[in-house]
Amino acid sequence: MNDRTTLVKTLLSDLAQDAANYDKLDSLLAKQHAHLTRRDSQALNAISETVLPLMDALNNNAQRRVTCLETLGVSADDEGMRKVLTALPEAYGRQGLAHWERIYALAKRCQEQNNANGRLLAQQKQLFDKLLKPEHAFSYAPSL
């Protein structure tokens, strides 16, 4: 993977794929929140089976992106990506930059949604612990 054209094509293809995958992930995390609220374990399992391969694909593309950027001689970060994209012909660079910025925004939104889902799950666990283990609900109260 050292032909510069191949590396750039790989970057652009992966960016488009990641933007689409983050769109899917964002939607799935919102659905996951709704299913967590309803405690619908079957739907949650189905979502997990879809989320995990998406996460694997996003992770694989991120690793490949690092390799491509480093092979192209730029830093494997936002600055390096922007350097590569702005050096491309305008149409390709503009499209690549749009995908890159969309990925950033969606990744941030997915992280926020995932955190909200985690908080909801923790609250539900806390509630179930109180309901299922009432003897521990008042562990700081004096013994009677």
C-alpha positions as CSV (number, residue, x, y, z in Angstrom):
1,M,0.0,0.0,0.0
2,N,2.7,2.5,-0.9
3,D,1.3,3.9,-4.2
4,R,0.2,7.4,-3.3
5,T,-2.9,7.3,-5.6
6,T,-4.0,4.0,-4.0
7,L,-3.5,5.5,-0.5
8,V,-5.5,8.6,-1.3
9,K,-8.3,6.5,-2.9
10,T,-8.4,4.3,0.1
11,L,-8.6,7.3,2.4
12,L,-11.5,8.8,0.4
13,S,-13.3,5.5,0.2
14,D,-12.9,4.9,3.9
15,L,-14.1,8.4,4.7
16,A,-17.3,7.9,2.7
17,Q,-17.8,4.5,4.3
18,D,-17.2,5.9,7.8
19,A,-19.6,8.7,7.3
20,A,-22.3,6.2,6.3
21,N,-21.4,3.9,9.2
22,Y,-21.5,6.7,11.8
23,D,-25.0,7.7,10.4
24,K,-26.1,4.1,11.0
25,L,-24.5,4.0,14.5
26,D,-26.1,7.3,15.5
27,S,-29.5,5.9,14.5
28,L,-28.9,2.6,16.3
29,L,-27.8,4.3,19.5
30,A,-30.9,6.4,19.6
31,K,-33.0,3.2,19.1
32,Q,-30.9,1.6,21.8
33,H,-31.9,4.4,24.2
34,A,-35.6,3.9,23.4
35,H,-35.2,0.1,24.0
36,L,-33.3,0.7,27.2
37,T,-36.2,2.9,28.4
38,R,-38.7,0.1,27.6
39,R,-36.3,-2.6,28.9
40,D,-36.8,-4.5,25.7
41,S,-33.9,-7.0,26.0
42,Q,-34.7,-8.8,22.7
43,A,-34.5,-5.6,20.7
44,L,-31.3,-4.6,22.6
45,N,-29.7,-7.9,21.6
46,A,-30.6,-7.3,18.0
47,I,-29.2,-3.8,18.1
48,S,-26.0,-5.1,19.7
49,E,-25.6,-7.6,16.9
50,T,-25.7,-4.8,14.4
51,V,-23.6,-2.3,16.4
52,L,-20.6,-4.5,17.0
53,P,-19.8,-5.1,13.3
54,L,-20.2,-1.4,12.7
55,M,-17.8,-0.6,15.5
56,D,-15.3,-3.1,14.1
57,A,-15.5,-1.6,10.6
58,L,-15.0,1.9,12.0
59,N,-12.1,0.8,14.1
60,N,-10.5,-1.0,11.1
61,N,-10.9,2.1,8.9
62,A,-9.4,4.3,11.6
63,Q,-6.4,2.0,11.9
64,R,-6.0,2.0,8.1
65,R,-6.4,5.8,8.0
66,V,-3.4,6.1,10.4
67,T,-1.3,3.9,8.3
68,C,-2.2,5.7,5.1
69,L,-1.6,9.1,6.5
70,E,1.8,8.1,8.0
71,T,2.8,6.5,4.7
72,L,1.9,9.7,2.9
73,G,4.3,11.5,5.2
74,V,1.8,13.5,7.3
75,S,0.7,13.3,10.9
76,A,-2.1,10.9,11.6
77,D,-4.5,13.5,13.0
78,D,-6.8,16.2,11.9
79,E,-4.0,18.4,10.6
80,G,-2.5,15.6,8.5
81,M,-5.9,14.7,7.1
82,R,-6.7,18.3,6.2
83,K,-3.2,18.6,4.6
84,V,-3.9,15.6,2.3
85,L,-7.4,16.7,1.5
86,T,-6.5,20.3,0.6
87,A,-3.8,19.0,-1.7
88,L,-6.3,17.1,-3.8
89,P,-8.2,18.4,-6.8
90,E,-10.9,20.7,-5.5
91,A,-13.9,18.4,-6.0
92,Y,-12.2,15.4,-4.3
93,G,-10.8,17.5,-1.5
94,R,-14.1,19.3,-0.9
95,Q,-16.0,16.0,-0.7
96,G,-13.3,14.4,1.4
97,L,-13.3,17.3,3.8
98,A,-17.2,17.2,4.0
99,H,-17.0,13.5,5.0
100,W,-14.2,14.2,7.5
101,E,-16.1,17.0,9.2
102,R,-19.3,14.9,9.2
103,I,-17.4,12.0,10.8
104,Y,-16.1,14.2,13.5
105,A,-19.6,15.6,14.3
106,L,-21.2,12.2,14.2
107,A,-18.5,10.6,16.3
108,K,-19.1,13.2,18.9
109,R,-22.8,12.8,18.8
110,C,-22.5,9.0,19.0
111,Q,-20.2,9.4,22.0
112,E,-22.7,11.6,23.7
113,Q,-25.6,9.2,23.0
114,N,-23.5,6.3,24.2
115,N,-22.8,8.1,27.4
116,A,-26.5,8.9,27.9
117,N,-27.3,5.2,27.3
118,G,-24.7,4.2,29.8
119,R,-26.1,6.6,32.4
120,L,-29.6,5.2,31.8
121,L,-28.4,1.7,32.1
122,A,-26.6,2.5,35.4
123,Q,-29.8,4.2,36.8
124,Q,-31.8,1.1,35.8
125,K,-29.2,-1.2,37.5
126,Q,-29.3,0.9,40.6
127,L,-33.1,0.8,40.7
128,F,-33.1,-3.0,40.2
129,D,-30.5,-3.4,42.9
130,K,-32.7,-1.5,45.3
131,L,-35.8,-3.6,44.3
132,L,-34.1,-7.0,44.4
133,K,-31.8,-6.4,47.4
134,P,-33.8,-4.3,49.8
135,E,-31.5,-5.3,52.7
136,H,-28.8,-3.3,51.0
137,A,-30.9,-0.2,50.2
138,F,-30.5,1.1,53.7
139,S,-26.9,0.0,54.4
140,Y,-26.1,3.3,56.1
141,A,-29.1,3.2,58.4
142,P,-28.8,1.9,62.0
143,S,-29.6,-1.8,62.6
144,L,-32.9,-2.4,64.2
